[in-house]
Amino acid sequence: MDFAFTPEQEAYRQTIRSFIKRNCSPELDRQLEREERYPHELLPKLAETGILGVYFPEQYGGIGGNAIDFCLTVEELAYGSEAASACYLLPVFFAGHMIKMNGSEEQKSAYLPRIVQGKMKGCFALTEPEAGSDAAAVRTFAEPDGDDFVLNGHKHYISGADVADYIMTVTRTVKDDRYNGITIFMVDRTLPGVTLRKMSKMGSKVVSLQEVYYDNVRVPKAMIMGGADGLNQGWWQMIRSLDMERLMVAISHVAIAQKAFDMALEHAKTRRQFGRTIGSFQAVQMQIADMAMGIEAGRQMTYHAAWLHARELPCSLQGAMAKVFCTDMCLKVCELGMQVLGGQSYLEDNDMNRWIRMALLGPVGMGSNNIQRSVIASMLGLQMKDLR
């Protein structure tokens, strides 16, 4: 088993790093966090370098990359700049991934080239007040009416809905069928009846968090994810998309942890107290060693799962494990990083402070780690009762 990147992947990694050096900076990330602003200006630049197209097939303007290429991209962007990472994920993952995995041929041909060109963004709207970890409990209802469906309901905790061109909206289309009565619609954010309300959050403020309300929103049947064949297939479409979602979350947190570690290590080497560097104290050395071991383990777990995915081998168990391990690890690394940095890490503008606020979301977002552990146990053969 060879985890070495190919020469082409190494060259591509340098392309990303050059992009970050030219277009992003730590100060840009700090400024965008303060302003709570999505960096629209980076999107055409990402498209120009070809970064937006790596994950998509050549027939839609992409390069035809696999899960390893995707993880490499996310890790480099998330390490180099939170702004660049956010700018990449809204079009490529939250819109493009769902279309690539589940869209009809007409939808792929219409929308994937626009994403590759930096002309379309999206978000994914699943969570509701009564449908969090119990994702099949969605109540937002879509009722057929002629050539349209009429949507009514309420979503919350939706990342990037205010800048998305399309909101991938999970709805119920059959009331009495828990899993076979769910349909995903591509909802144009500008349609009459769609309203948003911003939710305040503690971190990752480059991408806003929104409530989305649907009040008699008319959506053409053609906007069902997967076309006519996608009616009532939304649950299974989400299941097909889960593996890459877990890899995306895992590798993003590896990158955040790596940034926190690098900052802590440099501080340990240069900060002097009691006449010597603090890195010469055994207590700090133990913390640095624990951070390094966790990051290495998380990175290997994630790329192993990506390696399986790229070879079309089962990877759901490995992906779930990577998501849990890497998000827990990232939070621990940031906590240790704060201890190494001391009081300065408690200042709001300190990068470590921003990173730990980002890391706090990992264990509870995109599939809470408590639920993920139950899913892992189920995949290992332990029965998990279907809670209703």
Secondary structure, DSSP 4 states (H G I P E B T S, - for coil): ---PPPHHHHHHHHHHHHHHHHH--HHHHHHHHHHT---GGGHHHHHHHTGGGTTS-GGGTS----HHHHHHHHHHHHHH-HHHHHHHHHHIIIIIIHHHHH--HHHHHHHHHHHHTT---EEEE--BTTBSSSGGG---EEEEETTEEEEEEEEEEEETTTT-SEEEEEEESSTT-TTTTEEEEEEETTSTTEEEEEE--SS-TTS-EEEEEEEEEEEEGGGBTTGGGGTT-HHHHHHHHHHHHHHHHHHHHHHHHHHHHHHHHHHHHH-EETTEEGGGSHHHHHHHHHHHHHHHHHHHHHHHHHHHHHTT---HHHHHHHHHHHHHHHHHHHHHHHHHHGGGGGSTTSHHHHHHHHHTTTTTSSS-HHHHHHHHHHHTT-------
